[in-house]
Structures are given as structure tokens and as C-alpha cells.
């Protein structure tokens, strides 16, 4: 089946031009674009407004890290019955940062140079979404009669917890197997670590900067807390199980705030970041390990003035598909190669499908190192190769 690169370029240019940062009106616009595009491919489309209050009241609700007043789900199905294959992709993106730091192009305008596409979201993961659409288009244009249907799930909110996929599954959209088109650098991701967002308030005792020895700088206290985090990270990553390697459940501080005046010893440091969750570990257990490490940080001031740990934002559980599962082999056959099967240190919607009993892997164009980055990029060849593999996988499972 032929994959039309020009139509992929057109679709990606349109999607990149939609500033679909999580919680913005762009999330809604991107889902409307998806619904119209899938209808154009003659799929049966379900476009619905997600009842956020209902989702947030669910005991398994995965959390959100942005303010969101409106959210939409979108699913396209090729026929009647339970889909033999679900192809999933998220349309929300992270902010672009300073546009002036991007090389030669507006981050919300698709830029092409030497076989590479640039723009916010091209890697994570609008490139994967347009590859899914290209595969569905190729199957439709080929006039292949499918014995069983396939489904396309486009979702929002993946970057901050997964409310889009959570709502899609709650609506009853399911399937026998799922492939998520996240960027995987030519590997098949069969397992994800989980993650939690932490907030640590580290106290100090303020005084005039000229009298520093009479106060206690919260920055000095935080240094002890940060060392405790590093020690915890080292202990937890000593011997990760297959298919994980390296540091699959890191602890990272992403936001640090301290002080209100240059000549005042600060009495508070607020640190926010992510804490990796191991497979088989509950959120309660993961939180307890982190809180214990912070509680026992080696600083005299903390004995009478403990740091306060809270857990705002998304809750990403770990998820895994056994390496012997036949769906991994089907994906490898569709690729026509023998890709390495790995575990990823980041969270994704994989764990939501796995929790729903749907065997799930990730394979998609691009490399995670370019996700969330300035000059985010994806190889045109990678997008086309992924589209071809998705089309073959549809034929394998649905004919």
C-alpha cells in the first residue's frame, strides 16, 4: 500500500499550527480537526465532550496538572464489533518556550530541512498521529475488505496524567490490542515506569542577609533534602528488572523557588518534580519511600521543622506487557525487522490500556530525546516507515 508523503506533510502542518498546549482551547481544536479528518477517511467517528467532573470523581482518576474546563474525546472505528487493533495518539503538547530560541522557524509552523520536520509536537507526538492517519488512509484507498475493524483513538491530557485515554476507556471504547505511536527510536516499548509529581516545602529561619549566621537558609536545608533524594534514587535503581536498563525510575527536581529579597536569608524553598514508580509498586508505597527519605534528610534544622511533602498533579502507574506476548511479535513482523524490546523510564497511556486488559506496546517515529525540546524534530523517513508498519499491522490483525 502506498503512503502519501504529501498528505502526511499537509496533515502535520495543520496539526502543528494548532497550539494544543494542555488545558488550552487548542486541545479542543485539535480534537475537532481529528474528528473531521477521520470522518474524511470514512470511519465512524465518536466525538464527545468529556464530563470532567465525572472523571475527577472516579476513584481511579489519573489526575491533571493543568487547569482544564473543557475536554473532548475522539474515536474513529472502521466497522462494527470490537476492534482487533487500536491505534492511539495524543494531541496535547507542552509549551514551546521562548520562540526566539527556535532555529529559523516559528515553533507553531512546520519547518522542513534536509529530510527532517521541525515544530512543537512533531515528535511528541503529532508525527505519530499523522502516521496513524496515513495508515488508515492507505488501507481505505486500497479497498481492502476487513474482517474485523480497527480503531483510532486520539486523546488529550496525556502530558499531565492521561485523562483523555482514561475517559475514552470509560466510554467503552476498547479493543483486542493497542499500539501507541509515541516516539521510540526504532525500538518497541513494552513497559513503562510510572511517575508521581511531588511538591516539597523545605523550611528555614529568615533574617537579614548581613546576619546570615544567625538564621537558617532554607537553601542550605534543601541541599540536605536533595542529597537524600539522590541517595534514594541510587538505591531504587540498583538492579532494574528486564526490559529496563540504566536509571528507569529517576527522581528529578524540575521547579525550584526560594526567597523574596536579595538581602534576606530565605525561610522557604519549594521544590517540585517527578518521582519514578517501579513496576508492581503502588502509589502508596512509592510515596512512602519518598516521604521517608525526605523525613530522614541529614540536617539538624529538619528535626524540629520537618519538610512538607504533597502530591499534586498526575499519577502515572507503571505498566508492562510480558516479552513473550504474541502481540510484540506481530508488531515486529509489521516492522519487517527485529527491533529491541525495551522498558521506558517515562510514564504514558500504555498503563491505562494495560490496566483495562488490553495488550499494549509503543512504537512510533522520532526519539524521546527530541520531545519537549527546543527545535523539536522528527525524521520524515521515520514517519513514513511508521505509517507503513501501522498499515501492515492493520492488515495482519483485521483481515
C-alpha positions in Angstrom: 0.0 0.0 0.0 1.2 3.5 -0.9 1.8 6.1 1.8 1.2 9.6 0.5 4.0 11.8 2.0 2.5 15.0 0.6 -0.7 14.3 2.6 1.3 13.5 5.7 3.1 16.8 5.3 -0.3 18.6 4.9 -1.8 16.9 7.9 1.2 17.6 10.1 1.4 21.2 9.1 -2.2 21.7 10.0 -1.8 19.9 13.4 1.4 21.8 14.3 -0.3 25.1 13.6 -2.8 24.3 16.3 -1.3 25.4 19.6 -2.7 22.5 21.6 -0.8 23.0 24.9 -2.5 21.1 27.7 -5.6 22.9 29.1 -5.8 25.3 26.2 -8.5 25.9 23.6 -6.1 24.3 21.2 -6.7 20.9 22.7 -10.4 21.2 21.7 -9.4 22.5 18.2 -7.1 19.6 17.7 -9.7 17.1 18.5 -12.2 18.7 16.2 -9.6 18.6 13.5 -9.1 14.9 14.2 -12.8 14.1 14.1 -13.2 15.8 10.7 -10.1 14.1 9.3 -11.2 10.6 10.5 -14.7 11.2 9.0 -13.0 12.0 5.7 -11.5 8.6 5.9 -14.9 7.1 6.1 -14.5 6.0 9.7 -17.4 6.0 12.2 -16.5 8.9 14.5 -17.5 9.4 18.1 -16.7 13.0 19.2 -17.9 13.8 22.6 -17.4 16.3 25.4 -15.8 14.6 28.4 -17.6 15.1 31.7 -14.6 16.3 33.7 -16.5 16.3 37.0 -17.4 12.7 36.5 -13.9 11.7 35.6 -12.4 13.6 38.6 -14.9 11.8 40.9 -13.7 8.4 39.7 -11.5 6.6 42.3 -9.1 5.6 39.5 -8.9 9.1 38.0 -5.2 9.6 36.9 -5.0 13.3 37.8 -4.2 16.5 35.9 -1.5 19.1 36.2 -3.1 22.0 34.2 -6.4 23.8 34.6 -8.9 22.4 32.2 -12.6 23.5 31.9 -13.3 21.7 28.6 -12.1 18.4 27.1 -13.2 16.3 24.2 -12.7 12.6 23.2 -12.4 11.4 19.6 -12.5 7.8 18.3 -12.8 6.6 14.7 -13.8 3.0 14.0 -13.7 1.2 10.7 -16.7 -1.0 11.2 -18.9 -2.9 13.6 -17.7 -5.0 16.5 -14.8 -4.9 18.9 -11.7 -3.6 17.1 -8.9 -6.1 16.6 -6.5 -3.2 16.9 -6.4 0.2 18.5 -4.0 2.9 17.3 -3.6 5.6 19.9 -2.0 9.1 19.8 -2.2 12.2 21.9 -2.7 15.7 20.5 -1.8 17.8 23.6 1.7 19.2 23.7 3.9 21.0 26.2 4.6 24.8 25.9 7.1 25.9 23.3 9.3 28.1 25.5 10.8 31.2 24.0 10.0 31.3 20.3 13.2 33.2 19.7 15.2 30.2 20.8 13.9 28.1 17.9 16.2 27.9 14.9 14.8 29.5 11.8 11.1 28.9 12.4 8.1 29.6 14.5 7.5 26.6 16.7 3.8 26.5 15.6 4.8 26.4 11.9 6.0 23.2 10.3 9.6 23.7 9.1 11.4 21.2 6.8 15.1 20.9 6.4 17.2 18.1 5.0 14.6 15.3 5.5 13.6 16.5 8.9 10.4 18.2 10.2 10.6 20.7 13.0 7.9 22.2 15.2 6.3 21.8 18.6 4.7 18.4 18.8 6.2 16.8 15.6 8.0 14.2 17.8 5.7 14.0 20.8 3.5 13.0 19.2 1.8 14.6 16.3 4.2 12.8 13.9 2.9 9.6 15.2 -0.7 10.7 14.9 -0.3 11.7 11.2 1.4 8.3 10.6 -1.7 6.6 12.1 -3.9 8.7 9.8 -1.8 7.9 6.8 -2.0 4.2 7.5 -5.8 4.4 7.8 -6.0 6.3 4.6 -3.8 3.8 2.8 -6.0 0.9 3.9 -9.1 2.7 2.9 -7.7 3.7 -0.5 -6.6 0.1 -1.2 -10.2 -1.1 -0.9 -9.2 -3.9 1.4 -12.1 -5.8 2.9 -11.5 -6.0 6.7 -13.0 -9.0 8.6 -12.7 -7.1 11.9 -12.5 -3.3 12.5 -9.6 -1.2 13.7 -10.0 1.9 15.8 -8.1 5.2 16.0 -8.1 6.9 19.5 -6.9 10.5 19.5 -6.7 11.9 23.0 -5.9 14.9 25.1 -4.3 15.3 28.5 -1.6 12.6 28.1 1.2 15.0 29.1 -0.4 15.7 32.5 -1.9 12.4 33.6 -3.9 10.7 30.9 -7.5 12.0 31.4 -8.2 11.7 27.7 -7.4 8.0 27.4 -9.0 7.4 30.8 -12.2 8.9 29.6 -12.0 7.1 26.2 -11.8 3.7 28.0 -14.6 4.7 30.5 -16.8 5.5 27.5 -16.5 1.9 26.4 -14.0 2.2 23.5 -11.8 -0.9 23.8 -10.0 -3.4 21.5 -8.1 -6.6 21.5 -4.6 -4.9 21.3 -3.3 -1.4 21.2 -0.3 0.3 19.7 0.6 3.8 20.9 2.5 5.9 18.4 4.9 7.5 20.9 8.5 8.2 19.7 10.6 5.1 20.4 13.8 5.5 18.3 13.1 2.3 16.3 12.6 0.2 19.4 9.4 -1.4 20.7 8.5 -0.2 24.2 6.7 -2.9 26.1 6.9 -1.5 29.6 6.8 1.9 31.2 7.9 3.1 34.6 5.4 5.2 36.4 5.8 8.6 37.9 4.3 10.9 40.5 4.6 14.7 40.8 5.9 15.8 44.2 6.0 19.2 46.0 8.4 19.6 48.9 8.3 22.7 51.1 11.6 23.0 52.9 11.7 25.4 55.8 14.4 27.8 57.1 14.7 30.7 59.5 14.9 34.1 57.9 17.0 37.1 59.0 18.8 40.0 57.4 21.4 38.9 54.9 24.2 40.6 56.8 23.3 38.4 59.8 23.3 35.1 57.9 24.9 33.0 60.7 22.0 33.8 63.0 19.4 32.4 60.6 19.0 29.2 58.7 18.8 29.4 54.9 16.2 27.1 53.5 18.5 26.7 50.6 21.1 25.0 52.8 18.4 22.8 54.3 17.2 21.9 50.8 20.7 20.8 49.9 20.4 18.0 52.5 16.9 17.1 51.2 18.2 16.9 47.7 21.1 14.6 48.8 18.5 12.4 50.4 16.6 12.3 47.1 19.8 11.3 45.2 20.6 8.6 47.6 17.0 7.2 47.4 17.3 7.3 43.6 20.5 5.3 43.7 19.0 2.7 46.0 15.9 2.2 43.9 17.8 1.9 40.6 20.5 -0.6 41.7 19.2 -3.6 39.8 16.3 -2.8 37.5 14.4 -5.8 36.1 14.3 -6.6 32.3 13.4 -4.9 30.0 14.6 -1.8 31.9 18.1 -0.6 31.9 20.0 2.4 33.3 18.0 4.6 35.7 14.4 3.7 34.8 12.8 5.4 37.9 14.7 8.7 38.3 13.9 11.4 40.8 14.1 14.8 39.2 13.5 18.4 40.5 12.0 20.5 37.7 11.0 23.6 39.6 12.8 25.4 42.4 11.6 28.6 44.1 13.2 30.4 47.0 13.5 33.9 48.5 11.7 37.2 48.1 14.5 39.7 48.7 18.2 39.6 47.8 19.4 40.6 51.3 17.1 38.3 53.2 18.0 34.7 54.3 15.2 32.7 52.7 12.9 30.8 55.1 11.3 28.6 52.4 12.3 26.6 49.4 9.6 25.0 47.3 10.8 22.1 45.1 8.5 20.4 42.5 9.5 17.4 40.4 8.8 13.8 39.5 9.4 10.6 41.4 9.7 7.4 39.4 7.3 4.5 40.2 8.5 0.9 39.9 6.5 -2.0 38.3 4.4 -3.7 40.9 4.7 -0.7 43.3 1.6 1.0 44.4 1.3 4.8 44.6 1.1 4.5 48.4 4.3 2.5 48.5 6.2 4.9 46.2 5.0 7.9 48.1 6.0 6.4 51.4 9.6 5.7 50.2 10.0 9.3 49.0 8.5 10.8 52.2 10.7 8.6 54.4 13.8 9.8 52.6 12.8 13.4 52.9 11.9 12.9 56.6 15.3 11.4 57.3 17.4 14.0 55.4 20.5 14.8 57.4 20.1 18.4 58.6 19.7 19.5 62.3 17.0 22.1 61.4 14.7 19.5 60.0 14.5 17.6 63.3 12.2 20.3 64.7 11.0 21.7 61.5 10.1 18.9 59.1 9.7 19.5 55.3 6.2 19.0 54.0 5.6 16.7 51.0 2.4 16.8 48.9 1.5 15.1 45.7 -0.2 17.4 43.2 -0.8 16.5 39.6 -0.8 13.3 37.6 -0.4 9.8 38.8 1.3 7.6 36.2 1.3 3.9 37.2 3.9 1.6 35.8 2.7 -0.8 33.1 4.2 -3.8 31.3 3.5 -6.4 28.7 5.4 -9.7 29.1 8.1 -10.1 26.5 6.7 -13.4 25.3 3.3 -11.9 24.4 2.4 -12.6 20.7 1.4 -9.0 20.0 5.1 -8.0 20.3 5.9 -10.5 17.6 3.1 -9.1 15.4 4.4 -5.6 15.7 8.0 -6.8 14.9 6.7 -8.6 11.9 4.9 -5.5 10.7 8.1 -3.5 11.0 10.0 -6.2 9.0 12.9 -6.0 11.4 13.9 -7.4 14.8 13.6 -4.3 17.0 14.9 -4.2 20.5 12.2 -4.6 23.1 12.8 -2.1 25.9 11.3 -0.5 29.0 11.0 3.2 29.1 11.7 5.4 32.1 8.7 7.7 31.4 5.0 7.3 32.0 2.5 7.1 29.2 -1.1 6.0 28.5 0.2 2.4 28.0 -0.5 1.7 31.6 -4.2 2.7 31.2 -4.8 0.3 28.4 -2.8 -2.4 30.2 -5.0 -1.9 33.3 -8.1 -2.3 31.1 -6.8 -5.7 30.0 -5.7 -4.6 26.5 -2.2 -5.7 25.5 -0.3 -2.6 24.6 3.1 -1.5 23.2 4.6 1.7 21.9 6.2 2.2 18.6 6.4 5.5 16.8 8.5 7.9 14.8 11.2 10.0 16.5 13.3 9.9 19.5 12.2 10.8 23.0 15.3 13.0 23.4 13.7 15.5 21.0 10.4 15.6 22.8 9.7 18.8 24.8 12.9 20.3 23.4 13.6 23.5 21.5 13.8 22.6 17.8 11.7 19.5 18.4 12.1 17.3 15.3 11.3 14.1 13.6 12.7 12.4 10.5 10.4 12.3 7.6 11.6 8.8 6.8 10.7 7.7 10.3 7.1 9.0 10.0 6.6 7.2 6.6 8.2 4.0 7.9 5.9 4.0 10.9 2.8 4.6 8.7 3.8 1.7 6.5 4.2 -0.5 9.6 0.8 0.5 11.0 -0.9 -0.3 7.7 0.7 -3.7 7.7 -0.4 -4.3 11.3 -4.0 -3.3 10.5 -3.9 -5.9 7.7 -2.4 -8.6 10.0 -5.0 -8.2 12.7 -8.1 -7.2 10.7 -8.1 -9.3 7.6 
